[in-house]
């Protein structure tokens, strides 16, 4: 399979992975043949990349971080509970719904089980092929990615549960923000931006009295937009005043926002998002945390098309978990753009003089897609 931008997909290509609805239900199954209407519809739904079948990479399997059952159950719980809160705006502190904590503990248990059962689990994009309600899928993505980091950091299961609950519920305060502001496809006004920023505090007050939610998880909602140098919100706290869990969630929240389609911009690829995050080293984010994050991110997603400095074009077919920025590339086209009769693989962790110089470059994709 290959990961291809939707604008380069052609009628007759077949999907290699399922397309999901915002509820986690299958909209289009693998092996569905694309036509002009489907390609246009997918683009209109905010899907910018799809996995397509390609006989030259037929052996490539892109694993899911969590099972389809866990994804569906988690998105169902997130959607149901968040929509219930949207129907109860301005919920007062002290009014609790204990089922919220119980249901989210159950889904976090499933997420933790799925991830701890994988050796060397890495942060791999979960946004490909999802017709997105941003708030719901973002909440799940942040919880999964943060749990991967928590496992790598050596947290116990109880610590992972608290961290994961803080992550999956970090944006719950947005249920108290006007949908018109959340989905506005233009720059927010100053007043709208100030209203948006209140989601952190509102999330804290929604969670702090929940009997099945640790108070620390509520503080994660409160602090996930705070930054090391005090430039964050809502309180402008800095350094060690910010809890470690909230710092992890802050990094992942930013990463997922960058790599997800938004109403006002297209998504970045992982290597672009990581580079952007690193610009905040020591001012916005802790260097130690960014380094672990970088080491656990599949910088170049499986199936993505890359151009090497030799001019050759290939597809990433394996990730070196110890050096994720140096993947294994299957070279499909030579430097002149001609399809190779005998594709071969280059392990960049061993061929240190060979570099990736571009990703999803239009020319490179056009050459590879037409081969």
Residue pairs with C-beta under 8 A, 6 or more apart in sequence:
1 16
1 17
1 51
1 52
1 53
1 54
1 57
1 58
1 60
1 61
1 62
1 303
2 16
2 51
2 52
2 53
2 54
2 57
2 60
2 303
2 305
2 315
3 49
3 50
3 51
3 62
3 128
3 301
3 302
3 303
3 304
3 305
4 13
4 49
4 50
4 51
4 52
4 305
4 365
4 369
5 48
5 49
5 360
5 365
6 39
6 42
6 43
6 47
6 48
6 49
6 50
7 43
8 362
8 365
8 366
8 369
9 34
9 39
9 50
9 52
10 34
10 369
11 33
11 34
11 35
11 36
11 39
12 33
12 34
13 33
13 34
13 52
13 53
14 31
14 32
14 33
14 34
14 52
14 53
15 28
15 29
15 30
15 31
15 32
15 34
15 50
15 51
15 52
15 53
16 30
16 51
16 52
16 53
16 54
17 30
17 50
17 51
17 62
17 128
17 129
18 26
18 27
18 28
18 29
18 30
18 129
19 26
19 27
19 28
19 42
19 47
19 50
19 129
19 130
19 131
20 26
20 27
20 71
20 129
20 130
20 131
21 27
21 130
21 131
22 75
22 79
22 130
22 131
22 132
22 133
22 136
22 137
23 72
23 75
23 76
23 79
24 68
24 71
24 72
24 74
24 75
24 76
25 72
27 131
28 38
31 53
32 38
34 52
42 50
45 131
45 132
46 131
46 132
46 261
47 128
47 129
47 130
47 131
47 261
48 261
48 266
48 267
49 128
49 129
49 267
50 128
50 129
51 62
51 128
51 129
51 303
54 315
56 315
56 330
56 332
56 343
57 303
57 315
57 317
57 330
60 302
60 303
60 315
60 317
62 124
62 301
62 302
62 303
63 124
64 71
64 126
65 114
65 115
65 118
65 121
65 124
65 126
65 144
65 148
66 74
66 110
66 111
66 114
66 115
66 144
67 114
69 110
70 107
70 110
70 111
70 114
71 140
73 107
73 110
74 107
74 110
74 111
74 140
74 143
74 168
75 136
75 137
75 140
77 103
77 104
77 106
77 107
78 107
78 136
78 139
78 140
78 168
79 133
79 136
81 100
81 103
81 104
82 135
82 136
82 139
82 172
82 175
83 175
84 97
85 91
85 172
85 175
85 176
85 206
86 175
86 176
86 179
89 176
90 176
91 176
91 206
93 205
93 208
93 209
94 209
95 209
96 209
96 210
96 211
97 210
98 210
98 211
98 212
100 210
100 212
100 213
101 165
101 210
101 211
101 212
101 213
102 212
104 165
104 168
104 169
104 212
104 213
105 161
105 165
105 212
107 168
108 143
108 147
108 161
108 164
108 165
108 168
109 161
111 143
111 144
111 147
111 164
112 147
112 157
112 160
112 161
112 164
115 121
115 144
115 147
115 148
115 151
116 151
116 157
120 321
121 148
121 151
122 148
122 296
122 297
122 298
122 319
122 321
122 324
123 145
123 148
123 149
123 255
123 270
123 293
123 296
123 297
123 298
124 298
124 301
124 302
125 259
125 270
125 298
125 301
126 137
126 140
126 141
126 144
126 145
127 137
127 141
127 256
127 259
127 260
127 261
127 267
128 301
130 137
132 260
132 261
134 182
134 260
134 262
135 171
135 174
135 175
135 182
137 260
138 171
138 253
138 256
138 257
138 260
139 167
139 168
139 169
139 170
139 171
139 172
140 168
141 256
141 260
142 167
142 168
142 170
142 171
142 249
142 252
142 253
142 256
143 164
143 167
143 168
145 167
145 252
145 255
145 256
146 163
146 164
146 167
146 248
146 249
146 252
147 160
147 163
147 164
147 167
148 296
149 248
149 252
149 289
149 292
149 293
149 296
150 159
150 160
150 163
150 164
150 248
151 160
152 292
152 295
152 296
153 248
153 292
155 163
162 214
162 216
162 217
162 245
163 220
163 245
163 248
163 249
165 213
165 214
165 217
165 220
166 214
166 216
166 217
166 218
166 219
166 220
166 221
166 224
166 245
166 246
166 249
167 220
167 248
167 249
167 252
169 203
169 207
169 213
169 217
169 220
169 221
170 203
170 220
170 221
170 224
170 249
170 253
171 199
171 203
171 221
171 253
172 203
172 206
172 207
172 221
173 198
173 199
173 200
173 201
173 202
173 203
173 204
173 206
173 221
174 182
174 199
174 203
175 206
176 198
176 199
176 202
176 206
177 195
177 196
177 198
177 199
177 202
178 195
181 188
181 192
181 195
181 196
182 196
183 263
184 192
184 263
185 263
185 264
186 264
187 264
188 196
197 225
197 233
197 234
198 234
200 221
200 222
200 223
200 224
200 225
200 233
200 234
201 222
201 234
203 218
203 221
203 222
204 218
204 219
204 221
204 222
206 218
206 221
207 213
207 217
207 218
207 221
208 215
208 218
210 218
216 243
216 245
219 243
219 245
219 246
220 243
220 245
220 246
220 249
222 234
222 246
223 237
223 242
223 243
223 246
223 250
224 246
224 249
224 250
224 253
225 232
225 233
225 234
225 250
225 253
226 232
226 233
226 235
226 236
226 237
226 238
226 241
226 242
226 246
226 250
227 238
227 242
227 250
227 280
227 283
227 284
227 285
228 238
228 239
228 242
228 282
228 283
228 284
228 285
228 286
229 238
229 283
229 284
230 236
230 237
230 238
231 283
231 284
232 250
232 284
242 250
247 285
247 286
247 289
248 289
250 285
251 277
251 285
251 289
251 290
251 293
252 293
254 277
255 273
255 274
255 277
255 293
255 297
258 267
258 268
258 272
258 273
258 276
258 277
259 267
259 268
259 269
259 270
259 273
260 267
261 267
268 276
269 301
269 304
269 359
269 360
270 297
270 298
270 299
270 300
270 301
271 299
271 300
271 325
271 359
274 293
274 294
274 297
274 299
277 285
277 290
277 293
278 290
278 294
281 287
281 290
294 324
294 325
295 324
296 324
297 324
298 319
298 324
299 324
299 325
299 327
300 306
300 316
300 319
300 324
300 325
300 327
300 356
300 359
301 316
302 316
302 317
302 318
302 319
303 315
303 316
303 317
304 315
304 316
304 359
304 360
305 313
305 314
305 315
305 359
305 360
305 361
305 364
305 365
305 368
306 313
306 314
306 315
306 316
306 329
306 356
306 358
306 359
306 364
307 313
307 356
307 357
307 358
307 359
307 361
307 364
308 314
308 329
308 331
308 346
308 354
308 355
308 356
308 357
309 354
309 355
309 356
309 357
310 335
310 354
311 334
311 335
311 336
312 331
312 333
312 334
312 335
313 331
313 332
313 333
313 337
313 364
313 367
313 368
314 329
314 330
314 331
314 332
314 333
314 343
314 346
315 329
315 330
315 332
315 368
316 327
316 328
316 329
316 330
317 327
317 328
317 329
317 330
317 345
318 327
318 328
319 327
319 328
320 326
320 327
320 328
320 347
320 348
320 349
322 349
323 349
326 347
326 348
326 349
326 352
327 348
327 349
328 345
328 346
328 347
328 348
328 349
329 345
329 346
329 348
329 356
330 343
330 344
330 345
331 340
331 343
331 344
331 345
331 346
332 339
332 340
332 343
332 368
332 371
333 339
333 340
333 367
333 368
333 371
334 340
337 367
339 371
346 354
348 354
348 355
348 356
358 364
